[in-house]
Each structure stands twice: as structure tokens, then as C-alpha cells.
């Protein structure tokens, strides 16, 4: 539906993280067997790229995923532009010295010695090779690359994915066909969950769920849609809400988030990218448990309300529904989005295409 041609290669490894590598080595039972399988796939991929003979390769990351790295190496060897488009918030490099050292040793072993590019050379998104091109949303993100080699090849384009939203093509409120039945006589609150396992303690995870359960029970005049993360288990998550009356909430997984935003009055998360998307849609947001998430807070008290308890969250939800706060939010939203997106004119897609064409012309 979207592409002139579509080609697919079966990836026998499906490997992107160190944990995946451990599992794969166990499956293949020997490093030699694993290397053999990896190199066989690399030959197939490079033959496909040779056949397609692209003028440019476009991706949304040069970090996770060894296939991206193999394509990047092929592009470098064949003098083909490799263009990375920012898809989401950018997270900083890990501060843990042990993790850094482990990754560096793995990079030397696999990428350099064995010539299989499982690991990235460094930890800045878009900075794996200085010959690449990096398209960022706005100057706020460009500041992260001050002094890095990729800085000379950075272009500010805005985010093409938001063009339809900004132009109003996706914001018909109270769309009747969103895939679930919701009441028309109650304000709608969308709660977006996040995968935080391993990032925060188990006790903190329970605190977050308890807060959600409490605010749902204590605010029967509001209707809550709990949108769980695509990689979370719906049945497992639903069991934690079994003892709450179902009169004012539902839990969903596979319904498109943007369809839910068409009916939303307020959005809630810990510190999710989905909250940024809600702001683009023009929906006020409330973030919870600020003290739990400090490593990717891109809101910075510029656009959100904050709540650490169910009581405060309930108060903020009602404040978000007032005309006074909605007017205040609109002013803050414009300033906030300009600082993050660079452009909010709905023409980011056009800018991306123009820059790609110019890069190809320059050879």
C-alpha cells in the first residue's frame, strides 16, 4: 500500500541486544555455528542490496539491530548515503562504567575480530559513522551532538509523522469508530503504560499500578482507557485490575493510540513518548511519580502537570478539563513544540524529501 516495491529477507537470528546474543549462542551451541549462520545471512543481505543498487538508504536508527549496521557498512563501502531519521525521543549514553566497558569489549571481539557487527561502536543515536546523515526534529536535540563528528551532517526537519496531526487531518473528536464502546457523557482519560521492568524496582512498579487502580476507583464520573504497551501481556495486566468495578474503565492493547486520542480529554503516563504524542494532538497530560524516572524526562516541567499520589492525580485530571487550564495549555504547547520539533507547520515530510534529494544529487 505504501511502497513501490517490497522485499523481505528471513532473518534467522532476530538479534539486537546482548541478552539476545546470549540466548542465540546457547541455541547454536557454538560460536563457530553462530558465526557461520550470521555470515550466511550477511551474504544474502549484501546480494539483495547489490541487486537493488539504491541511491540512498533510509532508516530510523543506527543503534539496535545488526541488520542496520550491515546495511550501514554496505552503504559506506559503496559510497551510498545512509540517512537516519529521528523517530522518537533521544536517550543519552549509559553512565554505568561497567556497562560501557562490557559493550566496548564485545564490540572489539565481535565487530573487529570476528567481523560480525553485533554491537555499536558508541552510544549516541545517529553517530555510529561520521559519513552518515542525521535528520533531527529540532535544535533542542541537535545540542546533544555539539562537538561530535556527525554534527556537520545534521539537518533540522521536524517530525514527518506529526504532519497529519498538526494539519488537523487526524483530530476529529469523538470519532464513533475507534474499536471500543465508550460513554459520551463522561470525560475520557487515556492511561498509557510503559515497560519499566529492569529500569525501576519491582516495588515501584506495584506503586504505579496501585496509583492507577486507586484513581480509577475514586473517580467514577471519569472514564479511563488503560492503553498497555504493545510488548506487555494484556491478560497478565488485566488480572491486576480484576477487583475493580468495570463501570468506568477498560483495558486495551491493539487499538491504535491515535484513534484513542481522538476521544481523549486528558492523557496520563509515567514519562512516556505517548505523552509527547498527546501534546502534539493538543491533549493535556499528567505525568506521575517523577522521582522514579530521571533518565529520559523530556518534558522538564514545561508542558505537563505532575502527580505522585492518586489524590493529586485526580485533582489534576479535573483541572485539565477546565476552560482556564485548556487556554493555558494551548499557549504552553505552542512554545514547547517549537523548541522540540523545530517546525509545526505540517511540512516536515516535504523538508525530509527535499533534503534526501539534495544529498543524492551531491553524490
MOPE-V277310 format. One record per helix or strand of 3 or more residues. SS is the DSSP state (~ for helix, > for strand). FROM is the first residue (numbers start at 0). LEN is the number of residues. If there is no record, write none. Layout:
BEGIN
ss=(SS & SS)
from=(FROM & FROM)
len=(LEN & LEN)
END
This chain:
BEGIN
ss=(~ & ~ & > & ~ & > & ~ & > & ~ & ~ & > & ~ & > & ~ & > & ~ & ~ & > & ~ & > & ~ & > & ~ & > & ~ & ~ & ~)
from=(17 & 30 & 55 & 65 & 80 & 96 & 132 & 138 & 148 & 153 & 159 & 186 & 201 & 221 & 233 & 245 & 248 & 256 & 265 & 272 & 283 & 289 & 304 & 309 & 322 & 347)
len=(11 & 22 & 4 & 12 & 5 & 17 & 4 & 7 & 5 & 3 & 7 & 6 & 17 & 6 & 6 & 3 & 4 & 5 & 4 & 9 & 5 & 3 & 3 & 11 & 19 & 15)
END
